[in-house]
């Protein structure tokens, strides 16, 4: 069932869900997107996995113990959550909804399981699937980033085939073959969604009133 925050969707921010197989380049694309598009904010996920080298609590992730995470699940404090590769990941509901109420567009960079939950709970979201050009390239990218053990890489590749099937549940698919081109596609999708009539009713009303009150318009002859 829809969890619309405001009845007036023209003033409500967009919830943009970006997901795809692990290692496909979601994080890199999101960084480019945030630098190119104004009024766009990245939601910070909570997780129970240990911080990687260089990661900062509250900036990269909200790190918490499994016990605390499970307590928040019971209280319904996550917009979505999933257990992935033996760790919990989730999106704190209150922070996302607050930004949407303020008219800010929010990006969720999440896994396939989490995206499915968001679509069920918030179908007004914009769902974008990032695809690798092929599985060999995906494996190369995972190995190159040097963050995963051999067992972890094998597990991620086994999951990738099933994750690709989920693309049919999304609104858009973006092929991350060329990074700049993929980023341009993402940017175009968001800008197009912002131009929907349903999101610009106040602007349309204002323009119609200006035209109705402009005497020069009424003097036009053909």
C-alpha positions in Angstrom: 0.0 0.0 0.0 1.2 3.5 -0.8 2.8 5.5 2.0 2.4 8.9 0.4 3.7 11.6 2.7 1.7 14.6 1.5 -1.6 14.7 -0.5 -0.1 17.5 -2.6 2.5 15.6 -4.6 3.6 18.7 -6.5 5.4 20.0 -3.4 6.7 16.6 -2.3 10.3 15.6 -3.2 11.1 12.7 -5.5 12.3 9.4 -4.0 14.8 8.0 -6.4 15.8 4.4 -5.9 19.0 3.3 -7.6 20.1 -0.4 -7.4 21.7 -3.2 -9.3 24.2 -6.0 -8.8 27.0 -5.5 -6.3 30.0 -3.9 -8.0 28.1 -2.5 -10.9 29.2 1.1 -10.0 26.1 2.5 -8.2 28.2 4.4 -5.7 30.4 6.1 -8.3 27.4 7.1 -10.4 25.6 8.5 -7.4 28.6 10.7 -6.5 28.6 12.1 -10.1 24.9 12.6 -10.0 24.9 14.5 -6.7 27.6 16.9 -8.1 25.5 17.6 -11.2 22.0 17.9 -10.0 20.8 20.5 -7.5 18.4 19.8 -4.7 19.4 16.1 -4.7 20.4 14.4 -1.5 21.8 10.9 -0.7 20.1 9.0 2.0 22.6 7.4 4.4 21.9 3.7 5.1 22.3 1.9 8.4 24.3 -1.3 8.5 25.7 -3.9 10.9 28.8 -4.7 8.9 32.1 -3.4 10.2 33.4 -0.1 8.7 35.9 -0.4 5.9 39.1 1.5 5.9 38.3 5.2 5.5 34.6 5.0 6.2 33.1 7.4 8.7 30.0 6.7 10.9 27.2 9.1 9.9 28.8 10.0 6.5 29.2 6.7 4.7 26.9 4.6 6.8 25.2 4.6 10.2 27.0 1.7 11.8 25.2 -0.1 14.6 25.1 -3.5 16.3 22.8 -6.3 15.2 20.9 -6.0 18.4 20.2 -2.3 17.9 19.3 -2.9 14.3 16.8 -5.7 15.1 15.2 -3.5 17.8 14.6 -0.8 15.2 13.1 -3.4 12.8 10.6 -4.3 15.5 9.7 -0.7 16.0 9.1 -0.2 12.2 11.8 2.5 12.0 13.1 1.5 8.5 11.7 2.3 5.1 13.4 -0.9 4.0 15.8 -3.3 5.4 17.5 -6.5 4.3 20.0 -9.1 5.3 22.7 -9.2 2.7 25.9 -11.2 2.8 25.3 -12.0 6.5 24.8 -8.3 7.5 21.8 -6.0 7.9 21.3 -2.9 5.8 18.4 -0.5 6.1 17.1 3.0 5.4 16.0 5.1 8.4 12.4 6.1 7.6 12.2 9.4 9.5 15.1 11.2 7.9 14.0 10.3 4.3 10.4 11.3 4.9 11.5 14.6 6.5 13.6 15.5 3.4 10.7 14.6 1.1 8.3 16.8 3.0 10.8 19.7 2.6 10.6 19.2 -1.2 14.1 17.7 -1.5 14.7 14.9 -3.9 16.3 11.9 -2.2 18.4 9.1 -3.7 18.5 5.7 -2.2 21.4 3.6 -3.3 20.3 0.2 -2.1 20.3 -3.5 -3.0 17.6 -5.4 -4.9 15.9 -6.7 -1.8 15.6 -3.3 -0.3 14.3 -1.8 -3.5 11.5 -4.3 -3.7 10.4 -3.3 -0.2 10.4 0.4 -1.1 8.4 -0.3 -4.2 5.8 -2.1 -2.1 5.7 0.6 0.6 6.2 3.7 -1.6 5.2 3.0 -5.2 5.5 6.7 -6.1 9.2 6.3 -6.1 11.4 6.4 -9.3 13.1 3.0 -9.6 16.3 2.8 -11.7 18.2 -0.4 -12.3 22.0 -0.1 -13.1 23.2 -3.0 -15.3 26.8 -4.1 -16.1 27.7 -4.7 -19.7 28.4 -8.4 -19.0 29.2 -10.7 -16.1 32.9 -10.8 -16.9 33.2 -7.1 -16.6 31.2 -7.1 -13.4 33.6 -9.6 -11.8 36.6 -7.5 -12.9 35.1 -4.5 -11.2 34.5 -6.3 -8.0 38.1 -7.7 -7.9 39.6 -4.3 -8.9 38.1 -2.4 -6.0 40.0 -4.7 -3.6 37.4 -4.6 -0.8 36.1 -8.2 -0.9 37.6 -11.6 -0.1 37.6 -14.5 -2.6 34.7 -16.1 -0.9 32.8 -12.8 -0.9 33.4 -12.3 -4.6 32.1 -15.8 -5.4 29.0 -15.2 -3.4 28.3 -11.9 -5.1 28.7 -13.4 -8.5 26.3 -16.2 -7.7 23.7 -13.6 -6.5 24.2 -11.4 -9.6 22.3 -13.7 -12.0 19.2 -13.6 -9.8 19.6 -9.8 -9.3 19.6 -9.2 -13.0 16.1 -10.8 -13.3 14.8 -8.1 -11.0 15.3 -5.4 -13.7 11.8 -6.1 -15.0 10.4 -4.6 -11.7 12.0 -1.2 -12.3 10.9 1.9 -14.2 14.2 2.5 -16.0 17.4 0.6 -16.8 20.8 2.3 -17.3 23.7 0.4 -18.8 27.0 1.3 -17.0 29.3 0.5 -19.9 30.6 4.1 -20.2 30.6 5.9 -16.8 29.9 9.4 -18.2 27.1 8.2 -20.5 25.5 6.3 -17.7 25.6 9.4 -15.4 24.1 11.4 -18.2 21.2 8.9 -18.5 20.6 9.1 -14.7 20.6 12.9 -14.8 18.2 12.9 -17.7 15.7 10.6 -16.0 15.6 12.8 -12.8 15.2 16.1 -14.8 12.5 14.5 -16.9 10.6 13.3 -13.8 10.8 16.8 -12.3 9.1 18.2 -15.5 6.0 16.0 -15.1 2.7 18.0 -15.2 1.6 16.4 -11.9 4.6 17.9 -10.2 4.2 21.4 -11.7 0.6 22.2 -11.1 1.4 25.4 -9.2 3.6 26.6 -12.1 0.9 25.7 -14.7 -1.8 27.5 -12.6 0.4 30.6 -12.4 1.1 30.7 -16.1 -2.6 30.3 -17.0 -3.5 33.1 -14.6 -0.9 35.4 -16.2 -2.1 34.7 -19.6 -5.8 35.2 -18.6 -4.9 38.6 -17.1 -2.6 39.8 -20.0 -4.6 42.2 -22.2 -2.1 41.8 -25.0 -3.0 38.2 -25.3 -6.7 39.0 -25.9 -5.7 41.5 -28.7 -4.0 38.8 -30.7 -5.5 38.4 -34.2 -4.9 35.6 -36.8 
